[in-house]
């Protein structure tokens, strides 16, 4: 009986930690203005970025993974996941 209780408690704890660690993705609509693959940067005219408490504007984002922005071109309207990496605004995902 004690083994079942211990296993149940462990399963609950593991599930709680997993959901606490899982980060909710905040998607922001934006329009690509310019892509600079050599510098791994993309300029995006974006709506408010809620997770960064940032108003709508046009700005440059760094792409830590260049593959994230390789297929983009000026004029593309996409959904972006933006983030802050040690004070540097980054693009994490595009869909």
C-alpha positions, 0 to 999 in steps of 0.5 A: 500500500505504501508503495502505491502511495509513494508512486502516486505521489511521485507521478503527481510531483513529476506531472506538476514539475513538467507543467511548471517547466513547460513554457507557454508560447506567445505568438505575435503577428508581424510582417517581414521588412528585411532579412539579413542571413549573413548577420542572422537578423530579421526586421519585423513590423510587429503587433504588441509583443505581450510576453515582452510587454512591448508595443507594436513597432518595427525592429530588428531581431536576432535569430540564434538558429539561422534556419528559423529565418532562411525561408522568410522574405520581405512582405511575408506576414507570419506568426512569430515567437519572440524572446529576450536572450540576455537583453537581446531581442530574438526570434525563436519560432516562425509559423 
